[in-house]
């Protein structure tokens, strides 16, 4: 490259800018030529996201593309240009090396409806941009499912095969020939590309014809034979796809790359599972994804010389390993990692990333004006909300495996033992839209879940297939679902009564209120004991005499105000507000006495600006393959596709939640702690436990044979099956009730041994426990 060539001015308002090699210089490519790549050239493609909410996180992508017939001089010129451009753009740019026919998903995402490979070099490119395009006679081989490409091939029947699609372009007439083995989605995407060529190169004035069945298109075949000659013999069979094995992609290895003297040392560090802490900010690392793709990661404290050598080091590694020369390379900088890179690690911590890069910690606070959703589409997308929740609501619940209507006065009052259907009707651009939520309680049965899905199908048929469906699990309700009930969603333990009536609240019950606004507030019933409290939150305690609204020291004004709105759901006027540390004696008596509870203050709710990801689902040889669609839009949703949209809202529990939910009730531990604490200076025989020398407890002599069974390692089935938390024998972990069965009872009830049962997948265990009354 001419080192005196000035770097081009980057137009930040243009999403895509492309340069092509000519006489060892890089010249800008006209926009009308975008998507066309000549095989003797090299190209540099710069993509600048036009929104900070772009899929890749707002970082620019710089691609160096190599044509299969490009000269060494053209390659050197492009490499030199791209390195200078990368240095000028800074560390917020991801560098990619692309080879013709083996481009990354990111590269393909810029060119809709596909890329076109043309024969020739820069002279041909100039001719393409300037001459009358009606003077054309060429054959294009069209391939690809989601990422479509068209390659110019020889004008001969020998170029055809039964599995692909071919376009005979004659200027004023364009004939698309569909192979008999091509799928309908491939045909549809090829036709979209054909129409695009007609509109861009012929101004929409060329005529398109399609050969789908040769015996029905004899006139078109005559035209084709006049150009291609008479066809002799049968066509070649389908060409197998060159897709990489998914097992090969899963074979990842991490290497540390450094210089020792004049030698370059590449040392293997780890294989799967990789952890984020292996990447040190002062080093350079190479990640080999089974020879399918090579990543070069550069720490933010690595030297400029190391950063400049990253691409050449990756190419040298490819040659040393004997990998194909078209192997894709991605150079990523510390703090600008692509999602594809992050997902190769066991986990990618936002907290660790935030500590290393404080400037990236741009959090959207919980106080968001939901009323602006109609005028601010980005806000609506961020909250995953179609509107502000003010539309029409209808609710049903599953009772005796049938869909039963819920009385409107019980809307928003759900029970953990039931499943619910919530139909939301709203208007968008003057058209009626429907959204059906399927809500599943944690204690609902497998049969109820099946009935829930069947009822959803019935409702969808009643609305002529117009229902969009959303599956919701208890405790993981999305913002829009919460907004429908205006922050008054309350989940009770147990089962609903007639017309969806909530369980009676005459007994002592404790409710945990979380949230600051209508779209993030939910109230969940928790075990009525002191250890359930948390200093950072609000709780509502119902007793037979009085109700207490308890404010922890760590809660703030918005939480308290929202909690006052929630308690209006509960009947009765005798409600008192108590502050942590000022509770009356009866408050603690209702909870079974004082006990330790978490005192940490909850931080204000944060919404991370993590972008959704769209995948196309396909199955090859029985293997499910997900192909990511980057920078996607509505046009990427095709009626022949099965798509998966990952909105980055996980239902998995944090470690703290797992500890709180999985280790069972803490009352026994609390009682024992209190007993020891109060008797630290007492002789052993004066402890509250009053143990005999033989280990027996005299206070337990009056217990039934049930307790004796407990000592022997098992309990009768009737003391465990279908028992509420408060009715379980002391010491039984409610999350593992089945564990306390005898081996014979366990085999009789579950049809297998305990060892076989606990070797099953967790979800299968849960299903069996729900069905048999041990959940």
Secondary structure, 3 states (H helix, E strand, C coil): CCCCCCCCCCCCCCCEEEEEEECCEEEECCHHHCCEEECCCEEEEEECCCCCCCCCCCCEEEEEEECCCCCHHHHHHHHHHHHHHHHHHCCCEEEEEEECCCCCHHHHCCCCCCEEEECCCHHHHHHHHHCCCCCCCEEEEEECCCCCEEEEECCCHHHCECCCEEEEECCCEEEEEECCCCCHHHHHHHHHHHHHHHHHHCCCCCEEEEECCHHHCHHHHHHHHHHHCCCCCCCECCCCCCCCCHHHHHCEEEEEEEEECCEEEEEEEEECCECHHHCCCCCEEEEEECCCEEEEEECCCCCHHHHHCHHHHHHHHHHHHCCCCCCEEEEEECCCCCHHHHCCECCCCHHHHHHHCHHHCCCEECCCCHHHCCCCHHHHHHHCCCCCCCCEEEEEEEECCEEEECCHHHCCEEECCCEEEEEEEEEECCEEEEEEEEEECCCCCHHHHHHHHHHHHHHHHHCCCCEEEEEEECCCCCHHHHHHCCCCCEEECCCCCHHHCCCCCCCCEEEEEECCCCCCCEEEEECCCHHHCECCCEEEEECCCCEEEEECCCCCHHHHHHHHHHHHHCCCCCEEEEECCCCCHHHHHHCCCCCCCECCCCCCCEECCCCCEEEEEEEECCEEEEEEECCCCHHHCCCCCCEEEECCCCCCCCHHHHHHHHCCCCHHHHHHHHHHHCCCCCCHHHCCCCECCCCCEHHHCCCCHHHHHHHCCCCCHHHCCCCCHHHCCCCCCHHHHHHHCCHHHHHHHHCCCHHHHHCCCHHHHHHHHHHHCCC
